[in-house]
Amino acid sequence: MVNVIQLIKYCWQQYIDWCDRMGLTPDNRRSCMPRLADPELIKQTKLADKPESTER
């Protein structure tokens, strides 16, 4: 059981090191962990709401 825990810790540290090498750090707003909340959706207007262009 101890060997399994050591293996998990080793693999986790390798993963964290890889994230650091790839620049996936919280400082640049990227993270190795998934987001806990989705970003806000931007409401888009319907195509019918856009004025038609007279230029062709």
Short mmCIF file of the C-alpha atoms (twelve columns), coordinates in Angstrom:
data_MODEL
# 
_entry.id   MODEL 
# 
loop_
_atom_site.group_PDB 
_atom_site.id 
_atom_site.type_symbol 
_atom_site.label_atom_id 
_atom_site.label_alt_id 
_atom_site.label_comp_id 
_atom_site.label_asym_id 
_atom_site.label_seq_id 
_atom_site.Cartn_x 
_atom_site.Cartn_y 
_atom_site.Cartn_z 
_atom_site.pdbx_PDB_model_num 
ATOM 1  C CA . MET A 1  0.000   0.000  0.000   1 
ATOM 2  C CA . VAL A 2  2.853   2.379  0.793   1 
ATOM 3  C CA . ASN A 3  4.348   1.802  -2.666  1 
ATOM 4  C CA . VAL A 4  1.053   2.737  -4.321  1 
ATOM 5  C CA . ILE A 5  0.878   6.003  -2.381  1 
ATOM 6  C CA . GLN A 6  4.485   6.798  -3.283  1 
ATOM 7  C CA . LEU A 7  3.721   6.067  -6.950  1 
ATOM 8  C CA . ILE A 8  0.702   8.378  -6.891  1 
ATOM 9  C CA . LYS A 9  2.729   11.148 -5.254  1 
ATOM 10 C CA . TYR A 10 5.533   10.704 -7.799  1 
ATOM 11 C CA . CYS A 11 3.119   10.801 -10.749 1 
ATOM 12 C CA . TRP A 12 1.324   13.835 -9.332  1 
ATOM 13 C CA . GLN A 13 4.610   15.706 -8.920  1 
ATOM 14 C CA . GLN A 14 5.599   14.825 -12.492 1 
ATOM 15 C CA . TYR A 15 2.261   16.174 -13.697 1 
ATOM 16 C CA . ILE A 16 2.679   19.410 -11.729 1 
ATOM 17 C CA . ASP A 17 6.218   19.826 -13.095 1 
ATOM 18 C CA . TRP A 18 4.922   19.271 -16.637 1 
ATOM 19 C CA . CYS A 19 2.218   21.908 -16.122 1 
ATOM 20 C CA . ASP A 20 4.864   24.367 -14.909 1 
ATOM 21 C CA . ARG A 21 7.083   23.668 -17.922 1 
ATOM 22 C CA . MET A 22 4.142   24.205 -20.285 1 
ATOM 23 C CA . GLY A 23 3.294   27.519 -18.608 1 
ATOM 24 C CA . LEU A 24 0.035   26.257 -17.161 1 
ATOM 25 C CA . THR A 25 0.129   28.235 -13.946 1 
ATOM 26 C CA . PRO A 26 -2.576  30.154 -12.060 1 
ATOM 27 C CA . ASP A 27 -0.523  33.341 -12.568 1 
ATOM 28 C CA . ASN A 28 -1.325  33.453 -16.280 1 
ATOM 29 C CA . ARG A 29 -4.947  32.431 -15.687 1 
ATOM 30 C CA . ARG A 30 -4.421  28.919 -16.927 1 
ATOM 31 C CA . SER A 31 -4.553  25.922 -14.701 1 
ATOM 32 C CA . CYS A 32 -3.981  22.218 -14.750 1 
ATOM 33 C CA . MET A 33 -7.222  21.771 -12.856 1 
ATOM 34 C CA . PRO A 34 -10.638 21.950 -14.513 1 
ATOM 35 C CA . ARG A 35 -12.746 25.026 -13.920 1 
ATOM 36 C CA . LEU A 36 -15.328 24.740 -11.203 1 
ATOM 37 C CA . ALA A 37 -17.700 27.164 -12.909 1 
ATOM 38 C CA . ASP A 38 -18.440 27.877 -16.541 1 
ATOM 39 C CA . PRO A 39 -17.690 31.382 -17.786 1 
ATOM 40 C CA . GLU A 40 -20.595 33.733 -18.349 1 
ATOM 41 C CA . LEU A 41 -22.260 33.349 -21.719 1 
ATOM 42 C CA . ILE A 42 -22.334 36.410 -23.945 1 
ATOM 43 C CA . LYS A 43 -25.786 37.059 -25.289 1 
ATOM 44 C CA . GLN A 44 -25.739 37.302 -29.076 1 
ATOM 45 C CA . THR A 45 -28.314 39.106 -31.146 1 
ATOM 46 C CA . LYS A 46 -30.393 37.273 -33.706 1 
ATOM 47 C CA . LEU A 47 -29.495 37.616 -37.379 1 
ATOM 48 C CA . ALA A 48 -32.873 39.249 -38.064 1 
ATOM 49 C CA . ASP A 49 -31.986 42.101 -35.676 1 
ATOM 50 C CA . LYS A 50 -29.012 43.194 -37.783 1 
ATOM 51 C CA . PRO A 51 -29.674 45.945 -40.345 1 
ATOM 52 C CA . GLU A 52 -29.103 44.816 -43.911 1 
ATOM 53 C CA . SER A 53 -26.209 46.376 -45.760 1 
ATOM 54 C CA . THR A 54 -27.033 48.338 -48.916 1 
ATOM 55 C CA . GLU A 55 -23.556 47.809 -50.386 1 
ATOM 56 C CA . ARG A 56 -23.003 44.858 -52.674 1 
# 
